[in-house]
Amino acid sequence: MSCSGLRKSRVPQCLLVLLVLGLVTSTAIVHAQSLPGKPVKIVLSTDQRSYDFGSPIKLVLTLVDRENSRVATQEDIEVVIVARGSSSRARVVGNIRFESGESSMEHVLEGVIAPPGLVYVGAKHGSLLEGGVRLLIKKPRVEEMVMAGAPERELSEGPGPPREETARQSEPGGEASSESSKPSPEKVHPVLITYSPDRDFWADGKDTAEVLAFYLEGSGPDTDIALRFDDGTGNLRPNPIVIERGNDSGLGTLTFNVAKTVTVRNVSSNPEVELRGADSLMISFIPPPPTRLGITASGPSIPLTMSTKIIAQLWTQHDRPAVDTENRTVLFEIREGRGTLSDLEVTIAAGDMTAQTTLTPRWPGVFVIRASTRGFDPVVTEVKVTWPALLMVLAAIGGVLGGVLAAIPKRPRKGWWKQRGVRLRCLAGLVTGFVLYWACVLGLAGVLLGDYLLNPLTAFVLSVVGGWVGTGVFALVLRGLGLSRASDDA
């Protein structure tokens, strides 16, 4: 085969290899972009909200991130299932182990987990927000109690007078016959309102509280019951919450993005209901944990004569200030620029949201300051440091003017300003005026003026004084430096 023919046959093979590499690369990129985040919450759900006493309860546990998206755990974790009745203490009723890579598990609770009534079932793990549901456990039927060995007389009669007395009252002329002639009272619909899970909720607009209404009699109402609530946020969905005919419960959801306690109050119902328990719920929304670190400079552009504070702050995903529940160390670093930081390592205390250090430049230019902390991406900010041109010009003019004022004789003669001594005094004032202003900036003059030193008028006045004082300024500076002249030692 000729060389030209060999080259032609290899061209399609090269194209095929490039195509395969491209597909592999794009698949890897897509996979990397779809990698799951870190689970922060447990979502606990059931296929229904009411169960017969002693019947199995099927639970579904799902791990989700801050956006309520299902994510897999990156390590083995164990979740504890607890159950608590309305008048009993919580007890452990199960344990579920998530292995690395798993995001959802099913678990069935067998047997009696709590007395009949309203029961809370929660899923707990130390590093995750608790998931939970409230269930209505119905009282056992008579047939089941007979199977369990309950006395037949007690089951058939139940509470009230004995069977003989009841029969006697039902005879003509008895008390029962007179009562039966009265109209029967209007049917009462007993309803209880509650919420789950049993915890505080993040005020991030994502963490969801379930608001529930349970019908407490029989197998559900014979008509739809609509309960309207006032929550003060307008975020309760749906509103009204409806207990449909034949069902035992109605469900609404509530989210909020402001940290406060929200009062959910029942204001009306159709038809009228008899609320068992409170007519309102107090649901607490707390600041969500931080999701990123931010960095700012109190002065993004400063003259060489001043310093600026570099502030690190914790933020939520909705760009709101956040606090952490534990101390967090922040490391600062000057990536570009000539200067110093007062602290290279600071701590944002638990319950706080900021920490700061001070940048003191040594030379003008653009400074790049980097801040980093565990778990978050590093962040940078820029500070522009310029020559204080206006202040330097005013200091020079003020120093010369101060020298002129110091050189004015008590009895000025015509042309006194032309004397050689006056010119020398002005030149000295140019230097000493600037030296005094510089000493005040560094705090060596015993006068603390703070931000007023950036005022052009302040620079001018200090330089006039320095030019007028003359070489006596150097003694002031030496004392500020803790030094003394050789002539003073002698």
Stockholm file with secondary structure:
# STOCKHOLM 1.0

chainA/1-490         MSCSGLRKSRVPQCLLVLLVLGLVTSTAIVHAQSLPGKPVKIVLSTDQRSYDFGSPIKLVLTLVDRENSRVATQEDIEVVIVARGSSSRARVVGNIRFESGESSMEHVLEGVIAPPGLVYVGAKHGSLLEGGVRLLIKKPRVEEMVMAGAPERELSEGPGPPREETARQSEPGGEASSESSKPSPEKVHPVLITYSPDRDFWADGKDTAEVLAFYLEGSGPDTDIALRFDDGTGNLRPNPIVIERGNDSGLGTLTFNVAKTVTVRNVSSNPEVELRGADSLMISFIPPPPTRLGITASGPSIPLTMSTKIIAQLWTQHDRPAVDTENRTVLFEIREGRGTLSDLEVTIAAGDMTAQTTLTPRWPGVFVIRASTRGFDPVVTEVKVTWPALLMVLAAIGGVLGGVLAAIPKRPRKGWWKQRGVRLRCLAGLVTGFVLYWACVLGLAGVLLGDYLLNPLTAFVLSVVGGWVGTGVFALVLRGLGLSRASDDA
#=GR chainA/1-490 SS CCHHHHHHHHHHHHHHHHHHHHHHHHHHHHHHHTCCCCCCEEEEEESCSEEETTCCEEEEEEEECTTSCBCCCSSCEEEEEEEEETTSCCEEEEEEEECTTCCEEEEEECSCCSCSEEEEEEEEETTEEEEEEEEEEECCCHHHHHHTTCCHHHHHHCSSSCHHHHHHHTSTTSHHHHHHTSCCCCCCCEEEEEEESSSCEESSSCSCEEEEEEECSTTSCSSCEEEEEECSSSCCBSSSEEECTTCSEEEEEECCSSCEEEEEEEEEEESCCEECSCSEEEEEEECCCCCEEEEEESCSEEETTCCEEEEEEEECTTSCBCCCSSCEEEEEEEEESSEEESCSEEEECTTCCEEEEEEEESSCEEEEEEEECTTSCCEEEEEEEECCHHHHHHHHHHHHHHHHHHHCCSSCCTTGGGSHHHHHHHHHHHHHHHHHHHHHHHTCSSCCCGGGGGSHHHHHHHHHHHHHHTTHHHHHHHHHTTCCCHHHHC
#=GC SS_cons         CCHHHHHHHHHHHHHHHHHHHHHHHHHHHHHHHTCCCCCCEEEEEESCSEEETTCCEEEEEEEECTTSCBCCCSSCEEEEEEEEETTSCCEEEEEEEECTTCCEEEEEECSCCSCSEEEEEEEEETTEEEEEEEEEEECCCHHHHHHTTCCHHHHHHCSSSCHHHHHHHTSTTSHHHHHHTSCCCCCCCEEEEEEESSSCEESSSCSCEEEEEEECSTTSCSSCEEEEEECSSSCCBSSSEEECTTCSEEEEEECCSSCEEEEEEEEEEESCCEECSCSEEEEEEECCCCCEEEEEESCSEEETTCCEEEEEEEECTTSCBCCCSSCEEEEEEEEESSEEESCSEEEECTTCCEEEEEEEESSCEEEEEEEECTTSCCEEEEEEEECCHHHHHHHHHHHHHHHHHHHCCSSCCTTGGGSHHHHHHHHHHHHHHHHHHHHHHHTCSSCCCGGGGGSHHHHHHHHHHHHHHTTHHHHHHHHHTTCCCHHHHC
//
